[in-house]
Amino acid sequence: MSGENTLMGKVAVVTGGGRGIGRAIARQLAREGADVALCARTREETDAVAQELRQLGRRALAQSVDVSNWEQVQAFAGAVAGELGRVDVLVNNAGGGVERETPIAQSDPQRWWRAIEVNLQGTYLVTRAFLEHLNDGARLVNIGSGMGHEAPRGNNSSYNVAKAGVNMFTQALAVEVWERGILVNEVLPGLVANGLDPETKLEEARRRGAAPRFAPSERLKHPDRVAELVLWLATRGEDGPTGQTFSLARRPL
Ligand SMILES: NC(=O)c1ccc[n+]([C@@H]2O[C@H](COP(=O)([O-])OP(=O)(O)OC[C@H]3O[C@@H](n4cnc5c(N)ncnc54)[C@H](OP(=O)(O)O)[C@@H]3O)[C@@H](O)[C@H]2O)c1
């Protein structure tokens, strides 16, 4: 983006960095100079990304972590601080919809709660564990969702509620840490081709020309578009925004 390695010598942490949006963010931050720690449950995926980042000349650490597991999250934070040092950028990206198209009346209570554990409690636990390892002036980005700001089609309430919580967590945290110079913001990706092979998904979407019925103006985008916005937020100066939501959606939210 800048061509000047604006994150050279800095340490970034990306949860859910094994594929999709998180992998794109990890790559983008490393290209800008950051050493990167990433976690997810699937070890082979985070290992592959870490290997790629090392080939760019960066230090990279990958660990298998379920962000809803406090012990695993604490161990990850300790390993990052021990191996890479204090953290300058933390991206809470791990998450996703656990149940899809399920009306509340038919929902399974355990599956419903799981979306809260992964998306909201995970964001809290990772932040809680890393707060003591953050440099003053660090930048935090929470990956939220338009679904946390509206519920246009119903049948997705656990994810709606979890991501709405991420929005309020962003605001509450921003107020608590601004005196340390730490900026905390939320990014709404809009509709993004995710997984290990976003290019194929984009190609298919282009062929079908399909947009979701609930939001006909949405267009599937490459995860790199989200990574660019995260990089922008990660490189703001001390007068940068905090407690805000930045959206790449193509519908009013
Ligand atoms: N794609 C979209 O259109 C879209 C739109 C709005 C918001 N988002 C948000 O963007 C973020 C990234 O999603 P994505 O679309 O890139 O999905 P993805 O391709 O499925 O990637 C999700 C990543 O999160 C990790 N993850 C999931 N549950 C986890 C857990 N309990 N502990 C640790 N890591 C976990 C996954 O790895 P493992 O499964 O191996 O753990 C994977 O690395 C999510 O927060 C999602 O809600 C996506």
Ligand as a Chemical Component Dictionary entry (heavy atoms), coordinates in Angstrom:
data_LIG
# 
_chem_comp.id                   LIG 
_chem_comp.type                 NON-POLYMER 
_chem_comp.pdbx_formal_charge   0 
_chem_comp.three_letter_code    LIG 
# 
loop_
_chem_comp_atom.comp_id 
_chem_comp_atom.atom_id 
_chem_comp_atom.alt_atom_id 
_chem_comp_atom.type_symbol 
_chem_comp_atom.charge 
_chem_comp_atom.model_Cartn_x 
_chem_comp_atom.model_Cartn_y 
_chem_comp_atom.model_Cartn_z 
_chem_comp_atom.pdbx_ordinal 
LIG N1  N1  N 0  -17.168 -13.930 4.214  1  
LIG C1  C1  C 0  -18.078 -13.006 4.455  2  
LIG O1  O1  O 0  -18.894 -12.658 3.573  3  
LIG C2  C2  C 0  -18.121 -12.315 5.791  4  
LIG C3  C3  C 0  -18.994 -11.235 5.945  5  
LIG C4  C4  C 0  -19.047 -10.574 7.157  6  
LIG C5  C5  C 0  -18.216 -10.967 8.194  7  
LIG N2  N2  N 1  -17.376 -12.034 8.049  8  
LIG C6  C6  C 0  -16.510 -12.393 9.185  9  
LIG O2  O2  O 0  -15.173 -12.460 8.740  10 
LIG C7  C7  C 0  -14.423 -13.340 9.587  11 
LIG C8  C8  C 0  -13.639 -14.330 8.729  12 
LIG O3  O3  O 0  -14.541 -15.194 8.043  13 
LIG P1  P1  P 0  -14.266 -15.780 6.591  14 
LIG O4  O4  O 0  -15.438 -15.423 5.760  15 
LIG O5  O5  O -1 -12.903 -15.440 6.125  16 
LIG O6  O6  O 0  -14.411 -17.361 6.914  17 
LIG P2  P2  P 0  -13.439 -18.610 6.720  18 
LIG O7  O7  O 0  -12.833 -18.601 5.378  19 
LIG O8  O8  O 0  -14.240 -19.782 7.141  20 
LIG O9  O9  O 0  -12.295 -18.371 7.812  21 
LIG C9  C9  C 0  -12.588 -18.359 9.177  22 
LIG C10 C10 C 0  -11.277 -18.498 9.962  23 
LIG O10 O10 O 0  -11.596 -18.447 11.367 24 
LIG C11 C11 C 0  -11.118 -19.639 11.980 25 
LIG N3  N3  N 0  -11.992 -20.025 13.093 26 
LIG C12 C12 C 0  -13.319 -20.326 13.068 27 
LIG N4  N4  N 0  -13.736 -20.681 14.294 28 
LIG C13 C13 C 0  -12.648 -20.601 15.110 29 
LIG C14 C14 C 0  -12.413 -20.874 16.478 30 
LIG N5  N5  N 0  -13.399 -21.301 17.297 31 
LIG N6  N6  N 0  -11.178 -20.687 16.989 32 
LIG C15 C15 C 0  -10.158 -20.268 16.188 33 
LIG N7  N7  N 0  -10.304 -20.005 14.890 34 
LIG C16 C16 C 0  -11.529 -20.190 14.353 35 
LIG C17 C17 C 0  -11.120 -20.691 10.866 36 
LIG O11 O11 O 0  -10.212 -21.748 11.116 37 
LIG P3  P3  P 0  -10.620 -23.141 11.811 38 
LIG O12 O12 O 0  -11.985 -23.537 11.308 39 
LIG O13 O13 O 0  -9.524  -24.046 11.389 40 
LIG O14 O14 O 0  -10.608 -22.879 13.292 41 
LIG C18 C18 C 0  -10.605 -19.831 9.700  42 
LIG O15 O15 O 0  -9.208  -19.710 9.752  43 
LIG C19 C19 C 0  -15.444 -13.983 10.524 44 
LIG O16 O16 O 0  -15.445 -13.320 11.774 45 
LIG C20 C20 C 0  -16.776 -13.757 9.812  46 
LIG O17 O17 O 0  -17.862 -13.737 10.706 47 
LIG C21 C21 C 0  -17.300 -12.707 6.868  48 
# 
loop_
_chem_comp_bond.comp_id 
_chem_comp_bond.atom_id_1 
_chem_comp_bond.atom_id_2 
_chem_comp_bond.value_order 
_chem_comp_bond.pdbx_ordinal 
LIG N1  C1  SING 1  
LIG C1  O1  DOUB 2  
LIG C1  C2  SING 3  
LIG C2  C3  SING 4  
LIG C2  C21 DOUB 5  
LIG C3  C4  DOUB 6  
LIG C4  C5  SING 7  
LIG C5  N2  DOUB 8  
LIG N2  C6  SING 9  
LIG N2  C21 SING 10 
LIG C6  O2  SING 11 
LIG C6  C20 SING 12 
LIG O2  C7  SING 13 
LIG C7  C8  SING 14 
LIG C7  C19 SING 15 
LIG C8  O3  SING 16 
LIG O3  P1  SING 17 
LIG P1  O4  DOUB 18 
LIG P1  O5  SING 19 
LIG P1  O6  SING 20 
LIG O6  P2  SING 21 
LIG P2  O7  DOUB 22 
LIG P2  O8  SING 23 
LIG P2  O9  SING 24 
LIG O9  C9  SING 25 
LIG C9  C10 SING 26 
LIG C10 O10 SING 27 
LIG C10 C18 SING 28 
LIG O10 C11 SING 29 
LIG C11 N3  SING 30 
LIG C11 C17 SING 31 
LIG N3  C12 SING 32 
LIG N3  C16 SING 33 
LIG C12 N4  DOUB 34 
LIG N4  C13 SING 35 
LIG C13 C14 SING 36 
LIG C13 C16 DOUB 37 
LIG C14 N5  SING 38 
LIG C14 N6  DOUB 39 
LIG N6  C15 SING 40 
LIG C15 N7  DOUB 41 
LIG N7  C16 SING 42 
LIG C17 O11 SING 43 
LIG C17 C18 SING 44 
LIG O11 P3  SING 45 
LIG P3  O12 DOUB 46 
LIG P3  O13 SING 47 
LIG P3  O14 SING 48 
LIG C18 O15 SING 49 
LIG C19 O16 SING 50 
LIG C19 C20 SING 51 
LIG C20 O17 SING 52 
# 
